[in-house]
């Protein structure tokens, strides 16, 4: 915060540096020096844990005009931008706090969303939103049901953050909720079917007169779009994953009596709302959204869009805030996390990002998912080896072992090239765990090709393996194949994979017996809550031991005395804090 004269003086200093910074490619150089602290010396700034921060942009557009009120908090919404903004601009903004100097690192469009469907709500007995039943009425309650991957969990936390900022209260009972949000998964047919099973009773309540705002988001929402409304007209809002930051705005439109489908492709801007974390000591942090790979079986590029990396400074600030808030472990999230930074300017890379997060005070552990073998680099292995906070765990999904199947999946690697990565991990990080995903029964998979998957499992000995029978997904090339495998063959192959996985899992667990392992305590043992707690070691194995609930959130040493297939048992040795 500045007086007008002081702000204008600093602005003059910065503009003298602008020609230098526009040509500077070395991101380690800070030519602004002391004036940077003057820009941020404000109680509302991000550096002071306030809401006013840098302006963020979708990387696809470098120049546009839009109202800045959508980015700034109420304390600065008296100012609207009418400029043609571009990266590097410095703008002087007046708000009730005073005068703010704001650097444009990226330009964010506030698009018109021309492809968003906005129509009248159907004439249902329970429709017609009055002021007392407004979605954003602070006396209301909401409930969120989340299915699917860690990305969905992180999205739900962001959704909760927006609702929380509006004063809406959470309830775990759907029957007590005025706003019901389903965050959905479409990775397999069963997950998608469950969405309709869940929606049915809620839609029936609306038909009977209940005043419920029904929201469907996640991958099923993106995939089905308006078809969801045709099938279940009681839905008020269908919203793709790229639009979770717009929830409150879209709910306000519903208040006006609209029914909305918002699934158009768009860029993802930084969310200034603070997520409501589901865990006090562990947190998910998105670092890259979307995926560009278009594997022939996968719906992710269709449901989550193209790759969009977050700025490293934003990631650092989020992690720093988590560390200050008592979080001990962060898991960095990306559908293809090894692609991090290749869409940034200047480009970044994931190994360097690990180094940045490793420096965050308060954070004791760093994990990440998911790696793609095609882009996995030696530098990531070395980062895991050398950075003390990065856990020795590699989630490296092979999906299959047969080269012909991998080719038809469009995975971009072979059995042999995958094993080269595994061998490097075993050489440089011999104590690391390796986990993965396997799909059996992919179209055209012969018995010989399937046997190569078993060969791969024998060669790797995965610490844990997620295995699935192939499920045709809409809008994917594999679903159109004439070489679909009979369901009974898929089931038989899946059983063989799972049986072998159990053998390997127990073997990998047994190596810990007799060792003392560092464990972050997560909570009481659900099966023996009065006496035992559990947590995970650095390699991701669950560890159960006798201990008090006060240990939750602490790092402890546990002597391992027994092993199960996917977990360990031990005795508490020391509490490290």
C-alpha positions as CSV (number, residue, x, y, z in Angstrom):
1,X,0.0,0.0,0.0
2,X,1.4,3.4,-1.0
3,X,0.5,7.1,-0.9
4,X,-0.2,8.3,-4.5
5,X,3.1,10.2,-4.7
6,X,5.1,7.2,-3.4
7,X,3.4,4.8,-5.7
8,X,4.0,7.0,-8.7
9,X,7.7,7.3,-7.7
10,X,8.2,3.5,-7.5
11,X,6.3,3.1,-10.8
12,X,8.7,5.5,-12.5
13,X,11.7,3.4,-11.2
14,X,10.2,0.2,-12.4
15,X,9.4,1.5,-15.9
16,X,13.1,2.4,-16.3
17,X,13.8,-1.3,-15.8
18,X,11.2,-2.6,-18.2
19,X,13.4,-2.7,-21.3
20,X,15.9,-4.8,-19.4
21,X,13.4,-7.2,-18.0
22,X,11.7,-7.8,-21.3
23,X,15.0,-9.2,-22.7
24,X,16.0,-11.1,-19.6
25,X,15.8,-14.9,-19.9
26,X,17.6,-15.8,-16.7
27,X,14.8,-16.3,-14.2
28,X,17.3,-16.3,-11.3
29,X,18.0,-12.6,-11.9
30,X,15.8,-10.1,-10.1
31,X,16.5,-6.8,-11.7
32,X,13.8,-5.1,-9.7
33,X,15.9,-5.3,-6.5
34,X,14.5,-3.4,-3.6
35,X,11.5,-2.0,-5.5
36,X,9.9,-5.4,-5.6
37,X,9.5,-5.2,-1.8
38,X,7.8,-1.8,-2.2
39,X,5.2,-3.3,-4.6
40,X,4.4,-6.0,-2.1
41,X,4.6,-3.9,1.0
42,X,0.9,-4.0,1.5
43,X,-1.4,-5.6,4.0
44,X,-3.5,-6.9,1.2
45,X,-0.6,-8.5,-0.8
46,X,-0.1,-12.2,-1.3
47,X,3.3,-11.9,0.5
48,X,1.4,-10.7,3.6
49,X,-1.1,-13.5,3.2
50,X,-3.7,-11.1,1.9
51,X,-6.0,-11.5,-1.1
52,X,-4.4,-9.0,-3.5
53,X,-1.7,-10.7,-5.5
54,X,-0.2,-10.8,-9.0
55,X,-2.6,-10.8,-11.9
56,X,-2.7,-14.2,-13.6
57,X,-3.5,-15.1,-17.1
58,X,-4.3,-18.0,-19.4
59,X,-1.2,-18.5,-21.4
60,X,-3.1,-18.6,-24.7
61,X,-3.9,-14.9,-24.9
62,X,-1.3,-12.2,-24.4
63,X,-3.5,-9.1,-24.8
64,X,-7.1,-8.4,-24.0
65,X,-9.3,-6.0,-22.0
66,X,-11.5,-7.2,-19.2
67,X,-12.9,-6.1,-15.9
68,X,-10.3,-6.8,-13.2
69,X,-13.0,-7.0,-10.5
70,X,-13.3,-10.7,-11.1
71,X,-9.7,-11.2,-9.9
72,X,-9.3,-8.7,-7.1
73,X,-11.1,-9.1,-3.7
74,X,-13.8,-6.7,-2.5
75,X,-11.0,-4.4,-1.1
76,X,-9.9,-3.6,-4.6
77,X,-13.0,-4.1,-6.7
78,X,-13.6,-0.4,-6.9
79,X,-11.2,-0.4,-9.8
80,X,-12.0,-1.9,-13.2
81,X,-9.3,-2.4,-15.8
82,X,-10.0,-0.8,-19.2
83,X,-6.4,-1.2,-20.5
84,X,-5.1,-3.5,-23.1
85,X,-3.1,-5.6,-20.8
86,X,0.1,-7.5,-21.6
87,X,2.7,-9.3,-19.5
88,X,5.2,-7.0,-17.9
89,X,2.9,-4.1,-17.5
90,X,2.8,-2.2,-14.2
91,X,-0.5,-0.7,-13.3
92,X,-1.4,1.7,-10.5
93,X,-4.7,0.7,-8.9
94,X,-6.7,2.6,-6.3
95,X,-8.7,0.8,-3.7
96,X,-10.0,1.5,-0.2
97,X,-6.7,0.2,1.1
98,X,-4.8,2.8,-0.8
99,X,-2.7,2.7,-4.0
100,X,-1.4,-0.6,-5.3
101,X,1.3,-1.2,-7.9
102,X,0.5,-4.4,-9.7
103,X,2.8,-6.2,-12.2
104,X,1.1,-8.2,-14.9
105,X,3.0,-11.5,-15.1
106,X,0.3,-13.0,-17.3
107,X,-2.9,-11.7,-18.8
108,X,-6.2,-13.4,-17.7
109,X,-9.2,-13.1,-20.0
110,X,-12.6,-12.9,-18.4
111,X,-14.2,-14.5,-21.5
112,X,-17.8,-14.2,-22.6
113,X,-18.0,-18.0,-22.6
114,X,-19.9,-18.1,-25.9
115,X,-20.2,-21.9,-25.8
116,X,-21.8,-21.9,-22.3
117,X,-25.4,-23.1,-22.6
118,X,-27.7,-20.9,-20.5
119,X,-31.4,-21.7,-20.7
120,X,-34.5,-21.4,-18.7
121,X,-35.0,-23.8,-15.8
122,X,-37.5,-26.6,-16.5
123,X,-41.0,-26.1,-15.0
124,X,-40.6,-28.5,-12.1
125,X,-42.5,-28.5,-8.9
126,X,-39.4,-27.7,-7.0
127,X,-37.9,-25.2,-9.4
128,X,-38.1,-21.4,-9.3
129,X,-35.5,-20.0,-7.0
130,X,-36.6,-17.2,-4.7
131,X,-34.5,-14.9,-2.6
132,X,-34.9,-17.2,0.4
133,X,-33.7,-20.2,-1.6
134,X,-30.9,-18.4,-3.4
135,X,-27.8,-20.7,-3.9
136,X,-25.6,-18.1,-2.3
137,X,-27.8,-17.4,0.7
138,X,-25.4,-17.7,3.6
139,X,-28.0,-19.6,5.7
140,X,-27.8,-22.5,3.2
141,X,-25.9,-25.7,3.5
142,X,-24.0,-27.7,0.9
143,X,-22.8,-31.2,0.4
144,X,-20.1,-32.4,-2.0
145,X,-19.8,-36.0,-3.1
146,X,-16.4,-36.7,-4.7
147,X,-15.4,-39.7,-6.8
148,X,-12.3,-40.5,-8.8
149,X,-8.7,-39.4,-8.7
150,X,-6.7,-37.0,-6.5
151,X,-7.3,-34.2,-9.0
152,X,-11.0,-34.5,-8.2
153,X,-10.3,-34.4,-4.5
154,X,-8.3,-31.2,-5.0
155,X,-11.0,-29.7,-7.2
156,X,-13.6,-30.4,-4.5
157,X,-11.4,-28.6,-2.0
158,X,-11.4,-25.6,-4.3
159,X,-15.2,-25.8,-4.7
160,X,-15.5,-25.8,-0.9
161,X,-13.3,-22.8,-0.6
162,X,-15.6,-20.8,-2.8
163,X,-18.7,-21.8,-1.0
164,X,-17.0,-21.2,2.3
165,X,-16.1,-17.7,1.2
166,X,-19.8,-17.0,0.6
167,X,-20.7,-18.2,4.1
168,X,-22.4,-21.4,3.1
169,X,-22.1,-24.2,5.6
170,X,-21.1,-27.7,4.9
171,X,-23.1,-30.7,5.9
172,X,-22.2,-34.4,5.4
173,X,-25.9,-35.3,5.1
174,X,-27.3,-34.9,1.6
175,X,-30.8,-34.8,3.0
176,X,-29.9,-31.6,4.9
177,X,-28.2,-29.9,1.9
178,X,-29.7,-27.0,-0.1
179,X,-26.8,-27.3,-2.6
180,X,-25.7,-30.8,-3.7
181,X,-22.5,-31.1,-5.8
182,X,-21.4,-34.3,-7.5
183,X,-17.8,-34.2,-8.5
184,X,-17.7,-37.1,-10.9
185,X,-15.3,-39.6,-12.6
186,X,-15.6,-41.2,-16.0
187,X,-12.4,-43.1,-16.2
188,X,-14.4,-46.4,-16.3
189,X,-18.0,-47.3,-17.1
190,X,-18.8,-48.4,-13.5
191,X,-17.8,-45.0,-12.1
192,X,-20.0,-43.2,-14.6
193,X,-23.0,-45.5,-13.9
194,X,-22.7,-44.6,-10.2
195,X,-23.2,-41.0,-11.1
196,X,-26.7,-41.7,-12.4
197,X,-27.5,-44.0,-9.5
198,X,-26.7,-41.1,-7.1
199,X,-28.5,-38.4,-9.1
200,X,-31.8,-40.4,-9.3
201,X,-33.0,-40.0,-5.7
202,X,-31.9,-36.3,-5.6
203,X,-33.8,-35.6,-8.8
204,X,-36.8,-37.4,-7.4
205,X,-36.8,-35.1,-4.3
206,X,-36.7,-32.1,-6.6
207,X,-39.7,-33.3,-8.6
208,X,-41.6,-33.7,-5.3
209,X,-41.0,-30.1,-4.4
210,X,-37.7,-30.0,-2.6
211,X,-35.8,-26.7,-3.2
212,X,-32.3,-28.2,-4.0
213,X,-29.7,-26.7,-6.2
214,X,-28.2,-29.7,-8.0
215,X,-24.7,-29.3,-9.5
216,X,-22.7,-31.9,-11.5
217,X,-19.0,-31.3,-12.2
218,X,-16.0,-33.4,-12.9
219,X,-15.3,-35.6,-15.9
220,X,-18.8,-37.0,-16.5
221,X,-20.1,-33.4,-16.6
222,X,-17.4,-32.4,-19.2
223,X,-18.0,-35.6,-21.2
224,X,-21.8,-35.6,-21.3
225,X,-22.6,-31.8,-21.2
226,X,-26.2,-31.1,-22.2
227,X,-27.0,-34.8,-22.5
228,X,-27.0,-34.8,-18.7
229,X,-29.9,-32.2,-18.8
230,X,-31.8,-34.3,-21.3
231,X,-31.5,-37.3,-19.1
232,X,-32.0,-35.6,-15.8
233,X,-33.7,-32.1,-16.3
234,X,-33.6,-31.5,-12.6
235,X,-29.9,-30.6,-12.7
236,X,-29.3,-26.9,-12.4
237,X,-25.6,-26.7,-13.4
238,X,-23.3,-28.9,-15.4
239,X,-19.8,-27.7,-15.0
240,X,-16.5,-29.1,-16.5
241,X,-13.3,-29.4,-14.4
242,X,-11.8,-26.3,-16.1
243,X,-14.6,-24.1,-14.6
244,X,-14.5,-25.0,-10.9
245,X,-13.1,-21.5,-10.2
246,X,-16.4,-20.1,-11.5
247,X,-18.8,-21.9,-9.2
248,X,-20.0,-18.8,-7.3
249,X,-20.6,-16.8,-10.5
250,X,-22.5,-19.7,-12.1
251,X,-24.6,-20.2,-8.9
252,X,-25.5,-16.5,-9.1
253,X,-26.8,-17.1,-12.7
254,X,-28.9,-20.0,-11.4
255,X,-30.4,-17.6,-8.9
256,X,-31.8,-15.7,-11.8
257,X,-33.6,-18.8,-12.9
258,X,-31.2,-20.2,-15.5
259,X,-30.1,-23.7,-16.1
260,X,-26.4,-23.8,-17.2
261,X,-24.0,-26.1,-19.0
262,X,-20.4,-24.8,-18.8
263,X,-18.1,-27.2,-20.5
264,X,-16.3,-25.2,-23.2
265,X,-12.6,-25.4,-23.3
266,X,-10.9,-22.5,-21.6
267,X,-7.8,-21.6,-19.8
268,X,-7.5,-22.0,-16.0
269,X,-6.7,-18.9,-14.1
270,X,-5.3,-18.8,-10.5
271,X,-8.0,-19.2,-7.9
272,X,-7.8,-16.5,-5.2
273,X,-10.2,-18.4,-3.0
274,X,-8.5,-20.6,-0.3
275,X,-9.4,-24.3,-0.7
276,X,-11.0,-26.0,2.3
277,X,-8.5,-28.8,3.0
278,X,-9.7,-32.2,3.9
279,X,-6.7,-32.9,6.0
280,X,-4.8,-30.7,8.5
281,X,-1.4,-32.2,7.8
282,X,-1.4,-33.4,4.2
283,X,-2.5,-31.4,1.2
284,X,-2.9,-31.8,-2.6
285,X,-1.3,-29.1,-4.8
286,X,-2.1,-28.9,-8.5
287,X,0.9,-28.0,-10.6
288,X,-0.3,-28.8,-14.1
289,X,-3.8,-29.3,-15.4
290,X,-4.9,-31.3,-18.4
291,X,-3.0,-33.7,-20.7
292,X,-1.9,-33.5,-24.3
293,X,-1.2,-37.2,-24.9
294,X,-4.4,-38.6,-26.3
295,X,-3.8,-42.2,-25.3
296,X,-6.3,-44.2,-27.4
297,X,-8.2,-45.5,-24.3
298,X,-8.3,-42.4,-22.2
299,X,-10.9,-39.6,-21.8
300,X,-8.7,-37.2,-19.8
301,X,-7.8,-34.9,-22.7
302,X,-11.5,-34.6,-23.6
303,X,-12.5,-34.0,-20.0
304,X,-9.6,-32.0,-18.5
305,X,-8.3,-30.2,-21.6
306,X,-4.8,-29.4,-22.8
307,X,-1.8,-29.1,-20.5
308,X,-1.6,-25.9,-18.5
309,X,1.2,-25.5,-16.0
310,X,0.9,-23.2,-13.0
311,X,3.6,-20.6,-12.5
312,X,6.3,-21.8,-10.1
313,X,5.9,-18.7,-7.9
314,X,2.2,-19.5,-7.4
315,X,3.0,-23.1,-6.5
316,X,5.7,-22.0,-4.0
317,X,3.3,-19.5,-2.4
318,X,0.6,-22.1,-2.0
319,X,3.1,-24.5,-0.4
320,X,4.5,-21.8,1.8
321,X,1.0,-21.0,3.1
322,X,0.4,-24.7,3.7
323,X,3.6,-25.0,5.6
324,X,2.8,-22.0,7.7
325,X,-0.6,-23.5,8.4
326,X,0.9,-26.7,9.9
327,X,0.7,-29.0,6.8
328,X,3.6,-31.5,6.9
329,X,3.2,-33.2,3.5
330,X,2.2,-32.0,0.1
331,X,1.5,-34.1,-3.0
332,X,2.0,-32.4,-6.3
333,X,-0.7,-33.3,-8.8
334,X,-0.7,-33.6,-12.6
335,X,-2.2,-36.0,-15.1
336,X,1.2,-36.0,-16.7
337,X,3.4,-34.3,-14.2
338,X,6.6,-34.8,-16.2
339,X,5.2,-32.4,-18.7
340,X,5.3,-29.6,-16.2
341,X,6.7,-26.3,-17.5
342,X,6.9,-27.1,-21.2
343,X,4.1,-24.7,-21.9
344,X,5.5,-21.9,-19.8
345,X,7.6,-19.0,-21.0
346,X,10.4,-19.3,-20.1
347,X,10.0,-23.1,-20.0
348,X,10.4,-25.0,-16.7
349,X,10.8,-28.6,-15.8
350,X,9.5,-30.8,-13.1
351,X,12.9,-31.7,-11.5
352,X,13.5,-28.0,-10.9
353,X,10.0,-27.6,-9.4
354,X,10.8,-30.4,-6.9
355,X,13.9,-28.4,-5.9
356,X,11.8,-25.3,-5.3
357,X,9.2,-27.1,-3.2
358,X,11.9,-28.9,-1.2
359,X,13.0,-25.4,0.1
360,X,9.6,-24.6,1.6
361,X,9.8,-24.1,5.4
362,X,7.4,-26.3,7.4
363,X,6.9,-28.8,4.7
364,X,8.6,-32.1,5.7
365,X,7.6,-34.4,2.9
366,X,6.9,-34.0,-0.9
367,X,5.2,-36.6,-3.0
368,X,3.9,-36.4,-6.6
369,X,1.7,-38.1,-9.1
370,X,1.5,-39.1,-11.9
371,X,4.6,-39.8,-14.1
372,X,4.5,-40.7,-17.8
373,X,7.3,-43.1,-18.8
374,X,7.5,-41.4,-22.2
375,X,8.7,-38.1,-20.5
376,X,10.2,-39.4,-17.3
377,X,13.7,-38.0,-16.9
378,X,16.9,-39.0,-15.1
379,X,16.8,-35.6,-13.4
380,X,13.7,-36.6,-11.5
381,X,15.4,-39.7,-10.2
382,X,18.3,-37.6,-9.1
383,X,16.0,-35.1,-7.5
384,X,14.3,-37.9,-5.5
385,X,17.7,-39.2,-4.5
386,X,19.2,-35.8,-3.5
387,X,16.4,-33.7,-2.1
388,X,15.8,-34.7,1.5
389,X,12.1,-33.9,1.6
390,X,11.1,-35.7,-1.6
391,X,9.9,-39.2,-0.8
392,X,11.4,-42.2,-2.4
393,X,8.3,-43.3,-4.3
394,X,7.8,-43.5,-8.0
395,X,4.3,-44.0,-9.5
396,X,5.2,-45.0,-13.0
397,X,2.1,-46.6,-14.8
398,X,3.1,-49.0,-17.6
399,X,-0.5,-49.8,-18.5
400,X,0.7,-53.0,-20.4
401,X,3.8,-55.0,-21.1
402,X,3.2,-56.0,-24.7
403,X,4.8,-53.7,-27.3
404,X,2.0,-54.1,-29.8
405,X,-0.6,-53.2,-27.1
406,X,1.5,-50.2,-26.0
407,X,1.7,-49.1,-29.6
408,X,-2.0,-49.3,-30.0
409,X,-2.5,-47.5,-26.7
410,X,-0.3,-44.7,-28.1
411,X,1.8,-44.7,-25.0
412,X,5.1,-43.8,-26.8
413,X,7.4,-46.4,-25.2
414,X,8.2,-50.1,-25.2
415,X,8.7,-52.9,-22.7
416,X,12.5,-52.4,-23.1
417,X,12.5,-48.6,-22.7
418,X,10.3,-48.8,-19.6
419,X,12.6,-51.3,-18.0
420,X,15.6,-49.0,-18.6
421,X,13.8,-46.4,-16.4
422,X,13.1,-49.0,-13.7
423,X,16.8,-50.1,-13.8
424,X,17.9,-46.5,-13.3
425,X,15.6,-46.1,-10.4
426,X,16.9,-49.3,-8.8
427,X,20.4,-48.2,-9.3
428,X,20.1,-44.6,-8.1
429,X,17.4,-45.0,-5.5
430,X,17.6,-48.7,-4.5
431,X,15.2,-48.4,-1.5
432,X,12.5,-46.6,-3.5
433,X,9.1,-48.0,-4.0
434,X,7.7,-48.4,-7.6
435,X,3.9,-48.5,-8.1
436,X,1.9,-48.5,-11.3
437,X,-1.3,-49.1,-13.2
438,X,-2.2,-52.0,-15.5
439,X,-5.0,-52.4,-18.0
440,X,-5.9,-55.9,-19.1
441,X,-8.1,-56.9,-22.0
442,X,-7.2,-53.9,-24.2
443,X,-8.7,-54.4,-27.7
444,X,-6.5,-56.8,-29.7
445,X,-4.5,-58.0,-26.7
446,X,-3.5,-61.6,-27.4
447,X,-2.5,-64.1,-24.8
448,X,1.1,-63.7,-25.9
449,X,0.8,-59.9,-25.4
450,X,-0.8,-60.4,-22.0
451,X,2.0,-62.7,-21.0
452,X,4.4,-59.8,-21.6
453,X,2.4,-57.8,-19.0
454,X,3.1,-60.6,-16.5
455,X,6.7,-60.7,-17.5
456,X,6.9,-57.0,-16.8
457,X,5.4,-57.5,-13.4
458,X,8.0,-60.2,-12.6
459,X,10.8,-57.9,-13.8
460,X,9.7,-54.9,-11.7
461,X,8.1,-56.4,-8.6
462,X,5.8,-53.5,-8.0
463,X,5.2,-52.4,-4.4
464,X,1.6,-51.7,-5.3
465,X,-0.3,-52.1,-8.5
466,X,-3.7,-50.7,-9.5
467,X,-5.2,-53.1,-12.1
468,X,-8.3,-52.8,-14.2
469,X,-10.2,-54.6,-17.0
470,X,-10.4,-52.4,-20.1
471,X,-13.6,-50.4,-20.2
472,X,-14.5,-48.7,-23.5
473,X,-14.9,-44.9,-23.0
474,X,-16.8,-42.5,-25.2
475,X,-14.9,-40.5,-27.8
476,X,-11.8,-42.7,-27.7
477,X,-10.3,-44.5,-30.6
478,X,-10.0,-47.8,-28.7
479,X,-13.7,-47.9,-28.1
480,X,-14.2,-48.0,-31.9
481,X,-12.0,-51.1,-32.3
482,X,-13.5,-54.2,-33.8
483,X,-11.1,-56.3,-31.7
484,X,-12.8,-56.0,-28.3
485,X,-11.9,-58.7,-25.8
486,X,-14.7,-60.8,-24.3
487,X,-15.6,-59.9,-20.7
488,X,-14.9,-63.4,-19.4
489,X,-11.3,-63.2,-20.8
490,X,-10.8,-59.8,-19.3
491,X,-11.9,-61.1,-15.9
492,X,-9.6,-64.1,-16.1
493,X,-6.6,-62.0,-17.0
494,X,-7.4,-59.4,-14.3
495,X,-7.5,-62.2,-11.7
496,X,-4.0,-63.4,-12.8
497,X,-2.6,-59.9,-12.6
498,X,-4.1,-59.3,-9.1
499,X,-2.9,-62.7,-7.8
500,X,0.7,-62.0,-8.9
501,X,0.5,-58.4,-7.6
502,X,-0.4,-59.8,-4.1
503,X,2.7,-62.1,-4.2
504,X,4.9,-59.2,-5.1
505,X,3.3,-56.8,-2.6
506,X,4.0,-59.2,0.3
507,X,7.6,-59.7,-0.9
508,X,8.1,-55.9,-1.0
509,X,6.6,-55.4,2.4
510,X,8.8,-58.1,4.1
511,X,11.9,-56.1,3.3
512,X,11.0,-53.5,6.0
513,X,10.8,-56.1,8.8
514,X,13.5,-55.3,11.4
515,X,14.0,-51.8,10.1
516,X,13.0,-48.5,11.8
517,X,10.9,-46.4,9.5
518,X,10.0,-42.7,9.5
519,X,6.2,-42.4,9.6
520,X,3.8,-39.4,9.3
521,X,0.9,-40.3,11.6
522,X,-2.4,-39.8,9.7
523,X,-5.1,-41.0,12.2
524,X,-6.6,-43.8,14.3
525,X,-6.6,-47.3,13.0
526,X,-10.2,-47.7,11.7
527,X,-10.3,-51.3,13.0
528,X,-8.8,-50.5,16.4
529,X,-9.2,-46.8,17.0
530,X,-8.9,-47.0,20.8
531,X,-5.4,-48.4,20.8
532,X,-3.7,-47.9,17.4
533,X,-2.8,-45.2,14.9
534,X,-1.5,-45.4,11.4
535,X,0.5,-43.5,8.9
536,X,2.8,-44.0,5.9
537,X,6.5,-44.4,5.6
538,X,8.4,-42.4,3.0
539,X,7.9,-45.2,0.4
540,X,4.1,-45.0,0.9
541,X,3.5,-48.1,2.9
542,X,0.8,-47.9,5.6
543,X,2.2,-48.6,9.0
544,X,0.0,-49.5,12.0
545,X,1.2,-49.3,15.6
546,X,0.0,-48.7,19.2
547,X,-0.1,-45.0,19.9
548,X,-2.2,-42.1,21.2
549,X,-4.4,-40.0,18.9
550,X,-2.2,-37.0,19.9
551,X,0.4,-38.4,17.6
552,X,-1.6,-37.4,14.5
553,X,0.3,-35.0,12.4
554,X,3.7,-35.9,13.9
555,X,6.7,-37.6,12.3
556,X,7.7,-40.7,14.4
557,X,10.1,-43.6,14.2
558,X,8.5,-47.0,14.2
559,X,10.3,-50.4,14.5
560,X,8.7,-52.7,11.9
561,X,7.9,-56.1,13.3
562,X,5.4,-57.6,10.9
563,X,4.4,-57.3,7.2
564,X,1.1,-57.8,5.4
565,X,0.6,-57.5,1.6
566,X,0.0,-53.8,1.6
567,X,0.8,-52.7,5.1
568,X,3.3,-53.0,8.0
569,X,3.0,-53.4,11.8
570,X,5.4,-52.1,14.3
571,X,6.2,-50.4,17.7
572,X,6.7,-46.7,18.3
573,X,10.4,-45.9,19.0
574,X,10.6,-42.1,18.9
575,X,8.6,-38.9,18.3
576,X,10.4,-36.4,16.1
577,X,7.8,-33.7,15.9
